[in-house]
Amino acid sequence: MILSFNISITPLLLSLLFGVFGILAIIIVLLLIKNEKERRKNTLKLEEALAFNTTLSHELRTPLYAVTAISKSLLQSSPKATQIEDLQILERASNYLVKLINDSLLLKKIDAKKLSQHQESFDLDRLVYQVSKTVEKQIVTKGTEIVINIDPKIPNHLNGDPVKLTQILINLLNNAVKFGEKKPIYIEVVAQNIYEKNCVICFKIIDHGKGILKEDQGKILKHFHQLESKNKSFGSGLGLTIVVALLKILNSELVIKSTVNKGSEFSFILNFGYELQPIKKSITVDTTALKDLTVLVVDDNLINQVITIKTLEKFGVKAMPCHSGSEAIELVASNSFDLVLMDLYMPVMTGEEATKKIRSTNKSIPIVALTALEKDNHWAELSDLGFSAMLHKPYEEDALYKVLLLAYNSGNAL
């Protein structure tokens, strides 16, 4: 027997169906509104956390700057043989803390999506050479060497993000030096494809150390995870995490190839535009130009102020201390300074506020921002306020020297 049912769609049934769909639509809309509120709430929390971390990192880096500068100064002042090792440990420890703070803040910025690709022209050969120089001291101590191989087919003048590329290569190179034993470490830059207006390049950092077990290759990409090493130097355990995060921003990924007791290869591929004409070089300046230069040092922190002035005096600079933004405005108005070094974070009146007021009457004097802020996110804003250059704290003597030369002679920023 075949049973059949004849169901007719009555107005009542239609009303019920539309009612159900209406309720479902309302529920979906309410869920979407709730999700959007949660997203905005989470975004606000990330913004607040980033602002807190930025302020905290500045407050931490200020005393650390004093520690690194004084320990370095003491090492250069013919210490007793019994003091050298202690001073070296102090210098390494303070440098480690600065790197840990910088790395942690960088990861926070990446999480808050505050970093994006930044396109500019750069010299590939020069960038790779400068990266290799960052580990010069460790290489000499370890008794090994860096071997650089750059494919001659690659145009040297590229358009891309040199800041993030430098950060990626430095972290990978530091990792290779740490685990590479006493064998050469290779930086290889190979052309994958070269087109009319762009080229695809593979970067490789190769060491011949003890290698990484297959099961450990995923672990080392996690926060604070480090493999055991004979090298007892400080390390944050964030280097490879940062590399992976920065490569994601650049639409790339890290590839790890490793064989136990033979070594490791870390590689990634990036796409660049390129220029056939050489990049214009920086204006050549006479390094004796700083002698007898008059500089106003604006910083409410007495220790930082004294250290900066002592460093300037090494260059033959005549430096005058200044303790506040309001005092800086008066001194610039009543004196003839060649340049101003302006700390950004000061009570009552910030360095930004002071610079804005100085610029209302003096458009020409070079003003260098001394700050723990990252240039990648803040330089455009500081430039609009009238700063001539930006120097990241804590800084090395040669970085201070270089920014003074550039700011005084050409107004360029670092």
C-alpha positions in Angstrom: 0.0 0.0 0.0 1.4 3.4 -0.9 0.5 6.2 1.4 0.5 9.7 0.1 0.1 13.0 1.8 -1.1 16.2 0.2 0.1 19.2 2.2 -1.2 22.5 1.1 0.6 25.8 1.9 -2.0 27.8 3.8 -1.7 31.4 4.8 -1.2 30.2 8.3 1.7 28.0 7.3 3.3 30.9 5.3 3.0 33.1 8.3 4.7 30.5 10.5 7.5 30.1 8.0 8.1 33.8 7.6 7.9 34.1 11.4 10.6 31.5 11.9 12.8 33.0 9.2 12.3 36.4 10.8 13.4 35.2 14.2 16.4 33.5 12.7 17.3 36.7 10.8 17.0 38.7 14.1 19.2 36.2 15.9 21.8 36.3 13.2 21.8 40.1 13.2 22.1 40.2 17.0 25.0 37.7 16.8 26.8 39.8 14.2 26.3 42.9 16.4 27.6 41.0 19.4 30.7 39.8 17.4 31.4 43.3 16.1 31.2 44.7 19.7 33.6 41.9 20.9 36.0 42.7 18.0 36.0 46.4 18.8 36.4 45.6 22.5 39.4 43.3 21.7 40.9 45.9 19.4 40.6 48.5 22.1 42.2 46.2 24.6 45.1 45.6 22.1 45.5 49.4 21.6 45.5 50.0 25.3 48.0 47.1 25.9 50.3 48.4 23.1 50.1 52.0 24.5 51.0 50.6 28.0 53.8 48.5 26.6 55.2 51.4 24.6 55.3 53.7 27.7 56.7 50.9 29.9 59.4 50.0 27.4 60.5 53.7 27.3 60.7 53.8 31.1 62.7 50.6 31.2 65.0 51.6 28.3 65.9 54.9 29.9 67.8 53.5 32.9 69.1 50.6 30.7 70.6 53.3 28.4 72.6 54.5 31.4 73.8 51.0 32.3 74.9 50.2 28.8 76.6 53.5 28.3 78.4 53.5 31.6 79.5 49.9 31.3 80.9 50.6 27.8 82.6 53.7 29.1 84.2 51.9 32.0 85.5 49.2 29.6 87.1 51.9 27.5 88.8 53.5 30.6 91.5 50.9 31.2 89.8 48.9 34.0 91.7 46.5 36.2 92.1 43.0 34.9 89.9 41.7 37.7 87.1 44.1 36.6 87.0 43.4 32.9 85.0 40.2 33.0 82.4 41.7 35.4 82.0 44.7 33.2 81.7 42.5 30.1 78.9 40.5 31.8 77.2 43.8 32.8 77.4 45.1 29.2 76.0 41.8 27.8 73.2 41.6 30.3 72.1 45.1 29.7 72.2 44.6 25.9 70.2 41.5 26.3 67.5 43.3 28.4 67.3 46.0 25.7 66.9 43.4 23.0 64.2 41.5 25.0 62.2 44.7 25.5 62.5 45.7 21.8 61.5 42.2 20.7 58.5 42.0 23.1 57.3 45.4 21.9 57.7 44.4 18.3 55.6 41.3 18.8 52.9 43.4 20.5 52.9 45.8 17.5 52.5 42.8 15.2 49.7 41.4 17.2 47.9 44.8 17.2 48.5 44.9 13.4 50.5 48.1 13.8 53.1 47.0 11.3 52.7 46.9 7.5 54.9 46.8 4.5 56.9 49.9 3.8 58.3 50.4 0.3 61.6 52.3 -0.3 64.7 52.1 -2.4 67.8 50.4 -0.9 71.2 49.0 -1.8 71.1 45.1 -1.5 74.9 44.7 -1.2 75.2 47.4 1.5 72.2 45.9 3.5 73.7 42.4 3.5 77.1 43.7 4.5 75.7 45.8 7.3 73.8 42.7 8.6 77.0 40.7 8.6 78.7 43.5 10.7 76.2 43.1 13.5 77.7 39.8 14.6 81.3 40.8 14.0 82.3 40.7 17.7 80.7 37.2 18.2 82.3 35.9 15.0 85.8 37.1 16.1 85.3 35.6 19.6 84.1 32.3 18.2 86.9 32.0 15.6 84.8 31.6 12.6 83.7 33.8 9.6 80.7 35.0 7.6 80.7 34.1 3.8 78.5 36.2 1.6 77.3 35.0 -1.8 75.0 37.3 -3.8 73.8 36.2 -7.2 75.4 38.7 -9.7 72.2 38.5 -11.8 70.2 40.3 -9.0 69.9 44.1 -9.5 71.6 45.8 -6.6 69.1 48.7 -6.3 65.8 47.3 -5.0 62.5 48.6 -3.9 61.0 46.9 -0.9 61.0 46.9 2.9 64.7 47.1 4.0 63.9 47.6 7.7 62.0 44.3 8.0 64.4 42.5 5.8 67.3 43.6 8.0 65.4 42.5 11.1 64.7 39.1 9.6 68.3 38.5 8.5 69.9 39.7 11.8 67.7 37.4 13.8 68.5 34.4 11.5 72.2 35.3 11.5 72.3 35.6 15.3 70.7 32.2 15.5 73.2 30.7 13.1 76.2 32.2 15.0 74.8 30.8 18.3 74.4 27.2 17.0 76.9 27.2 14.1 80.0 25.9 16.0 83.4 27.0 14.7 82.6 26.7 11.0 81.8 29.3 8.3 78.3 30.7 8.2 76.9 31.5 4.8 74.5 34.3 3.7 73.3 33.3 0.2 71.1 35.6 -1.9 69.8 33.8 -5.0 67.7 35.0 -7.9 64.5 32.8 -8.5 63.1 34.9 -11.3 63.9 38.3 -12.8 61.2 40.1 -14.7 60.9 43.4 -16.4 59.9 45.4 -13.3 60.4 43.0 -10.4 62.5 40.1 -9.2 61.9 37.2 -6.9 64.8 36.5 -4.5 65.6 33.7 -2.1 67.6 34.5 1.0 69.4 31.7 2.8 71.3 31.6 6.2 73.3 28.4 6.4 75.3 27.0 9.3 77.2 23.8 9.8 76.4 23.2 13.4 74.7 20.4 15.2 71.5 20.7 13.3 67.9 20.5 14.6 65.8 17.4 15.2 62.6 17.2 13.1 60.5 17.2 16.2 62.2 20.4 17.4 61.8 22.4 14.2 58.3 23.5 15.1 59.1 24.2 18.8 61.8 26.7 18.0 59.3 29.0 16.3 57.3 29.4 19.6 57.8 32.2 22.1 60.9 31.9 24.4 61.8 28.4 23.2 65.5 27.8 22.9 67.6 24.8 22.1 70.5 23.9 24.3 73.8 25.4 23.1 77.4 25.4 24.2 77.3 29.2 23.6 76.2 30.6 26.9 75.5 34.1 25.6 72.2 35.8 26.4 69.2 35.2 24.1 65.6 36.2 24.3 64.1 33.1 22.5 61.9 35.4 20.4 64.1 35.8 17.3 62.5 33.1 15.1 59.0 34.0 16.3 59.7 37.6 15.1 61.1 36.3 11.8 57.9 34.3 11.1 55.7 37.2 12.0 57.6 39.7 9.9 57.7 37.3 6.9 53.9 36.9 7.2 53.5 40.7 6.8 55.8 40.5 3.7 53.6 37.6 2.3 56.3 35.0 2.8 57.2 32.2 5.1 60.2 30.6 6.7 61.5 27.3 5.4 63.7 25.2 7.7 66.0 22.4 6.4 68.2 20.7 8.9 70.3 17.5 9.3 71.6 16.5 12.7 75.3 17.0 13.1 75.5 18.6 9.6 73.8 21.9 10.0 70.7 24.0 9.2 69.4 26.2 6.4 66.8 28.9 7.0 65.4 30.4 3.9 62.6 32.6 2.6 61.5 34.2 -0.7 60.6 37.8 -1.3 59.4 39.9 -4.3 61.1 43.2 -5.0 60.8 46.0 -7.5 64.2 47.2 -8.8 65.9 50.2 -10.3 68.3 50.2 -13.2 69.8 53.5 -12.2 71.9 53.7 -9.0 70.3 55.1 -5.8 71.4 58.6 -5.0 74.0 58.4 -2.3 73.8 60.4 0.9 75.5 63.8 0.9 79.2 63.4 1.7 79.9 65.3 4.9 83.1 66.4 6.6 83.4 64.5 9.8 85.3 67.4 11.4 82.2 69.5 11.1 81.1 68.6 14.6 84.1 70.2 16.2 83.0 73.3 18.2 79.3 72.7 17.3 77.0 74.1 20.0 74.3 71.6 21.0 71.4 72.0 23.4 70.7 68.7 25.3 67.1 68.6 26.5 66.4 65.7 28.9 64.8 65.6 32.3 66.8 62.5 33.3 70.1 63.8 34.8 72.0 60.5 34.2 71.0 60.4 30.5 71.9 64.1 30.2 75.4 63.7 31.7 76.1 60.6 29.5 75.0 62.3 26.3 77.0 65.5 27.1 80.2 63.4 27.8 79.7 61.6 24.5 79.3 64.9 22.7 82.4 66.3 24.3 84.4 63.3 22.8 83.4 64.7 19.4 84.5 68.2 20.2 81.0 69.4 20.6 80.1 72.2 23.0 77.0 71.0 24.9 74.6 72.8 27.2 72.2 70.9 29.5 68.5 71.6 29.6 66.0 70.0 32.0 62.6 70.7 30.5 60.6 71.6 27.4 59.7 75.1 28.6 63.4 75.8 29.4 64.4 74.6 25.9 62.0 77.1 24.3 63.6 80.0 26.2 67.1 78.9 25.6 66.6 78.4 21.8 65.0 81.9 21.7 67.9 83.6 23.5 70.9 81.7 22.3 72.4 80.6 19.0 72.6 76.8 19.0 73.6 74.7 16.0 71.4 71.8 16.9 69.0 70.5 19.6 68.8 67.0 21.0 65.3 66.7 22.3 64.0 63.9 24.6 60.3 63.2 23.9 59.0 62.0 27.2 59.3 64.8 29.8 56.8 65.9 32.5 54.8 69.1 32.2 55.8 69.7 28.6 56.8 66.9 26.2 59.5 67.1 23.6 56.8 67.2 20.8 55.1 70.2 22.4 58.4 72.0 22.9 59.4 71.4 19.3 56.1 72.6 18.0 56.5 75.9 19.9 60.1 76.3 18.8 59.1 75.8 15.2 56.6 78.6 15.4 59.5 81.1 15.6 62.5 79.1 14.4 62.1 77.0 11.2 65.8 76.3 10.5 67.5 74.9 13.7 67.9 71.0 13.4 66.0 69.2 16.2 66.8 65.5 16.8 64.2 63.4 18.7 65.8 61.2 21.3 63.3 58.4 21.9 62.6 54.8 22.6 59.8 54.8 20.0 60.3 52.8 16.8 60.9 54.9 13.6 58.7 52.6 11.5 55.5 53.8 13.3 56.3 57.3 14.6 58.7 59.1 12.2 56.0 60.5 9.9 54.3 62.1 12.9 57.5 63.5 14.3 58.6 64.8 11.0 55.2 66.7 10.7 55.9 68.3 14.1 59.2 69.7 12.8 61.8 67.2 13.9 64.9 66.9 11.6 65.9 63.4 12.6 65.2 60.6 15.1 67.6 58.7 17.2 66.5 55.5 18.9 67.5 55.0 22.5 69.7 53.4 23.8 72.0 54.3 21.0 75.7 53.6 20.2 78.2 56.5 19.9 78.6 56.0 16.2 74.8 56.3 15.7 74.7 59.6 17.6 77.7 60.8 15.6 76.1 59.8 12.3 72.7 61.4 13.1 74.3 64.7 14.2 76.3 64.9 11.0 73.2 64.2 8.8 70.9 66.5 10.7 73.4 69.3 10.8 74.5 69.0 7.2 71.4 67.9 5.3 68.5 67.6 7.7 68.1 63.9 6.7 66.6 61.5 9.3 67.7 58.0 10.3 
